[in-house]
Amino acid sequence: MISTHLTRLLDIRVPIVQGGMQWVGLPPLAAAVSNAGGLGILTALSQPSPEALRTAIRETRKLTSNNFGVNLTLLPTLVPPDYEGYARVAVEEGVRVFETAGNNPGPLIRFFKSKGCIVIHKCTTIRHAKSAAKMGVDVLSIDGFECAGHPGEEDIGALILLARAAQELKIPYIASGGIADARGLVAALALGACGVNMGTRFMCTVESPIHQNIKDKIIASSEQDTTHIFRTFHNTARVFKNKVAQEVVAIERRPGGAKFEDVRHLVAGARGRLVYDNGDPEYGIWSASGVIGLITDSPTCEVLLRRIEREAEEVIGGLATLRSDATPVKAKL
Ligand SMILES: Cc1cc2nc3c(=O)[nH]c(=O)nc-3n(C[C@H](O)[C@H](O)[C@H](O)COP(=O)(O)O)c2cc1C
C-alpha cells in the first residue's frame, strides 16, 4: 500500500482522486471510485439544481459508505448557476470534501472552510495555487497543460509545473492531467505530489455513465486525437479531436478571428452531453486528454485502482534497483 498525506487526510486506500467531470461525475462513478479505495467526486453542475444535487448525494451514499466529494466549477458565464445553493445543500447533506475549480473561488473556499470541510482546489498556475493556499485550502490539485478540460492559458506542462510546486508550495498538492497509470502516479510522487487526480481515465470504466461507443472510441484513439478549442477566447479547452472541434478551431483561425457567437451552435453544452447518451463521438464537443493514447480497456474502478496500486509498487521497486552501493571500479582498458 502507498500511504501519503492524501490517503491519511481523506481516509482512502489509494492516493487517487476522480476529478469533477461534467455529465460523467454522476453517483454510479463517484461511488465506484470511492468503493475501490480512491476518492470519487460528484460534479455539482451536472445536476440541474441544488435540490437535484441533494438527491444525487443521497443516491451516492446508498452506493458507498466511503468518503466521496463534490466538485464545484466556477464558470465564466454571464448568468452564473446558484453556486451558493449547491454548496449549502452539499454541506447540509454531510459532504466533507470539495473540489473547487475556476475563477474567483474565494467565497466558496471560505464557506467550505467555515464549515470545517476539506477543500482541494484545482489550478493551472503556481500564482493561483499560492493565492488559494492563502485562502486556506487543504490540498492543491496542480493541473498541467496535458489535462482534459481547461488547462489555462500559460501552456506549462506538468513536469515543470509540479517541480515548481515542489519549490514554491508550503501545502500538499496532487498532480492532475495526463495521468492514467502506475507510471504516472509514481512520477507524480517523485515530483513531490501526495497523489493524483484523474479524469479521462475514469471515463473509460465499467461504472462510467457514458455510452459504450464513446468508451470504445477512447480505447481506439491515440494521444494525437485531442485538440484545443477556444484558444482565441482565452478560455482554452482540451477536447476530443472530432469534426466539430476541428470546425471550431478553423472558425477561430479564419482571418479577422471569430466571436463566440460564431461557434455557439457547435459548442452548445446540450450537444456535447448528447454524445454520452447517443454514443456518436462526432455529435458535439466532449472533453478528453491525451491519456486516451494510454487507455486500452474499460475495467471496473476496482480492477483499475488495484492494478495501478500493484504496478506502482512494482515501478517503485524497479527504481530502487537503480541504486548502486558498490564502489565504482575503474574499468580496465
Ligand atoms: C469529460 C470531462 C469533463 C470534465 N469536466 C470538468 C468539470 O466540470 N469541472 C472541472 O473542474 N474539471 C472537469 N474536467 C477536468 C478533470 O476534473 C481533470 O482535471 C482532468 O480530466 C485531468 O486530466 P486527465 O483527463 O488527463 O486526467 C473534466 C474532464 C473530463 C475528461
The ligand as an ORCA input file, in Angstrom:
! r2SCAN-3c Opt
* xyz 0 1
  C     -15.325     14.581    -19.652
  C     -14.646     15.525    -18.717
  C     -15.361     16.548    -18.109
  C     -14.730     17.410    -17.210
  N     -15.480     18.356    -16.554
  C     -14.898     19.090    -15.558
  C     -15.681     19.952    -14.764
  O     -16.897     20.086    -14.939
  N     -15.059     20.638    -13.775
  C     -13.714     20.503    -13.531
  O     -13.200     21.130    -12.609
  N     -12.936     19.714    -14.296
  C     -13.504     18.988    -15.287
  N     -12.743     18.123    -16.017
  C     -11.288     18.008    -15.716
  C     -10.992     16.840    -14.749
  O     -11.557     17.039    -13.488
  C      -9.478     16.680    -14.557
  O      -8.940     17.861    -14.013
  C      -8.787     16.363    -15.859
  O      -9.531     15.419    -16.581
  C      -7.376     15.844    -15.606
  O      -6.781     15.472    -16.802
  P      -6.818     13.968    -17.381
  O      -8.098     13.868    -18.137
  O      -5.616     13.893    -18.248
  O      -6.778     13.030    -16.220
  C     -13.343     17.273    -16.951
  C     -12.613     16.267    -17.602
  C     -13.253     15.387    -18.463
  C     -12.451     14.298    -19.126
*
